[in-house]
Structures are given as C-alpha cells and as structure tokens.
C-alpha cells in the first residue's frame, strides 16, 4: 500500500510517534475501510477508505488541521497501524515467527540490516545506544538540543510566532520527546544531569517563545518540566543537586517572565530540604524580599515582596528562629500578609489581645478605614476573636461591617447577625435593618428569606437586564404576573428599537419564547409578536425569527 507520498514529512514523523506510543485504537477494520480513534490533544475520529488494490482513496479526520483540507498526523498514525495489521495478518498466513526468522538469519546479515535501519531512522539510534550501555555523549546532547530547536522552528511562521493549532502541535511534539528521549532514553538509565539540561532548555525556550497560548501550551509544558525536575531531584547526587539549585536561583534574575518564575520558586521551596539548602534559601529569600521592598512601588512588586517575606518566615519557623520571626514581623507590619502571619504566631502563643490590636491597627493603618490592609479572612478572624473575649459591641460592629463589605451582602454573616435577635426583636427591627441594606448587591436573596416579595418585585424591576427577574420568576409570577410581563415587554422592546444582527433577533425570539412559558401569557405574548411584526416588518431576519415562535 503506497500512501506516505500524500503526507508532508513532518506529519509522517508525528504520525509515526503517535503510532509507536499506541495512541491508535482501530474500532472497525476491513479490506475496504478502517475506522479508528486517535488520542491527541483530544480524542479524534478517523475514517479511511481503500480501493480493490488496497490503495487509499479517501481520508477523513475531525481534527482542525484536516478540516483545512490537509492529511493529518492522526490519519498517518492510523495508516501506520493498518500497515502493521496487514503485516501481522500476512505473517500469520505465512506462519512466520520473527524470533525464528532472526535465529535463522546469518549473524553478519542481521548486523548489516540493523546498521541500515539505524541509518535510515535517527529516532532509533539513541534508544539503541542506551540499550547496549553506551553513555550519552556531548554529541548526543547536541543532537537532542537540535531536535528541540527544530520543533520550535517547524511550528513557527516567518516572523517566529506560533499560532494556536501549531502551538498544540508543538506541545504534542515536545510531549513525545520528553517521554521517549528524556524519560525512556536518559532518566531510565540514570542520566540525571543530561536530562536536567534538556528539560530545562525546553522550559526556558517555551517561556521565551511568542505563541498563541489559548490552549495552555506553556502551562502544560511547565508542569511537565516540573515532573521531570522532581524525579531528577529525588534520585540525583548531592553534587548535581547543588548545581541544579544554583541554576534555579539564577533563573530568578529577571530572565523569565513573571508567571514562569513562580514555577521555579515552587521547585526551590518544595525541594532542597537538606540543611545547607535551608540556610541558603533563608539568605536568598531575605535578599529577594529586601530588593523588591526597596524598588519602585507597584501592586506586583508588593505582591512579590510579600511572597518572599512569607517564604523567609516559613523557613525561620522551620529552623525554630522565634526571635528572628518576631523582629522581622515587627519591622514589616505594613505588609498585610506579614502582619497576618504574625497574628497567627501570636494566637498560637495565646497572645490574643496583642493579635487583636494588630488586626485593628491593620484595618485603619494610616487612617485608611475604607481600604483595609488586612484580608477579609482575617477580618472574620477578628470578629471571632471579639466574640471569644466577650466584646459584644465590637463583635456586632465587625459582623455588620462584614455583611455589607464591598457593597455586596454576605448571606452567611447576615444569618449570623439575625441570630443575635429573638424572634420578637427581629420582627420589630428587621425592616429598619433591611432598609440599611437595600442598595447592596445580594439583597434579593435576603428578601426571599424574609418573604418580602413586594420589595423583591420592586428590586428586580429596577435592575438592568432580566437576570434577577428570571432567578426569582417562579415566586414573582404567581403574585405579580402583570409586572413580570411588563418587565419582559420592556426588555424586548428595548432590544428591538435598533436593528441588529441575526444573533440579536434570536435573543429577542428567545425572550418571547420564555415569556410564552409563563402562565396565562398567550394573549400578551401574541399581541407583543403582532406589534413587532407591524413595527419592524422591514427587517427580514427579525421576521424570520418571529415566524419560528
């Protein structure tokens, strides 16, 4: 069967990789056709038809590359699988056993044949070297690195940019390389340094590459790199570990983009648990904190400074350096996360009053009462501390502030506040309390809880769009059907005022259809449709959508 000439060379290579990795599942097979599923970035369906001479006459795959009229790697993988299946059937028919066949062959002939195969396909050379105990050389590493560079080059356009589908192809290529060459040919045989050099090259290259990352290619490769790094660090010598540690530290000098640096930081602080590294990390994290703290202020610099500050404190805690923790925290209370870390230390030591004072000071630092310097979680902790020490006034005030925080009502805290009242007290005070909350987002949920449906109807009528109405529609249409209909009509007429696309007219028709499902809506819905047909008869797309109702 002659088919390879209809595929591009790099597509054949990728298809062969898929075939070798056993990502092809043939679901139906006959002499005239084959159906298969191929596991790529997702599961793809492939169908191929053959003529009476077993030549390919039609190829179908539901991947994006094939949709553009190309013969894809998934189809190539299936055809490799078909070739293998036909060879297997031929072998069964002729009752040829491969092992017997090799045993029957002249040894020199086998050697000559193996040399020819290795020359024809470089992919088998490194695998063969490892199997016979041949050490990985600098030349081997150079070949590997050139292969990685070729993956990036093959998937880039003339400007060096990698587009969406090519980014997925690159991810697949690198994934195969990592599995076959790094894991199976290097790590498997203890080549930790070489494996580290290659996976780190992939990580750095992908971080610098300009590409459409909508499919998460960069993140997926970063996670894969971390898996390999962790395996290396769990098995390598202490000498290599020192080299690797230094390499990771060197990457945090601004060479990598910010989010890729975070993967490196995670590796550094999740590994290297030996005493020498703990002390080194302690010094390094303090240096990073001091540098960021003293640079020009920005939200990201502040965020990163606090990240390194917390890392430094966690290391001090691990080393049981209580006095240094105390001194560092007191000198850096302006940083919210460091203040909160210190609060937790104080609470662990039962220094509740000091912890409360720190949280109170944080809430009002520099007079910024509306922009707190402690997080919501720690404001909740402050509320609980007031309750613990029996300061009811402060507890209730903090609870109320949490309810209306950011102009959005916290329902759980509202329930907690309600429990402060007896049933009779609540009945007497609830309307005044709810008036104070009336402009806050989330009041609708409370109005349902309190069964104040008239207030609820008034609220949803004032809101933009139909979200709140549709959320509470079942409750409201039973009690205020005319007002619900009015709100639908208002929205539909507002959308209809200006002409628009087919999508907009479908939206209008969808709203009318929802209105038709309301009880006793037939007359009003029919009149609304009639009015729209009369007023906008010159909009054929709109008339077409209305005709489907």
Secondary structure, 3 states (H helix, E strand, C coil): CCCHHHCCHHHHHHHHHHHHCCCEEEEEECCCEEEEEEECCCEEEEEEEECCCCCEEEEEECCHHHHCCCCCHHHHHHHHHHHHHHHHHHHHHHCCCHHHHHHHCCHHHHHHHHHHHHHHCHHHHHHHHHHCCCCCCHHHHHHHHHHHHHHHHHCCCCCCCECHHHHHHHHHHHHHHHHHHHHCCCHHHCCHHHHHHHHHHHHHHHHHCCECCCCCHHHHHHHHHHHHHHHHHCCCCHHHHHHHHHHHHHCCCCCCCHHHHHHHHHHHHHCCCCHHHHHHHHHHHHHHHHHHHHCCCCHHHHHHHHHHHHHHHHHHHHCCCHHHHHHHHHHCCCCHHHHHHHHHHHHHCCCHHHHHHHHHHHHCHHHCCCCCCCCHHHHHHHHHHHHHHCCHHHHHHHHHHHHCHHHECCHHHHHHHHCCCCHHHHHHHHHHHHHHHCCCECHHHHHHHCCCHHHHHHHHHHCCCCHHHHHCHHHHHHHCHHHHHHHHHHHHHHHHCCCCCHHHHHHHHHHHHHHHCCCCCHHHHHHHHHHHHHHCCCCHHHHHHHHCC
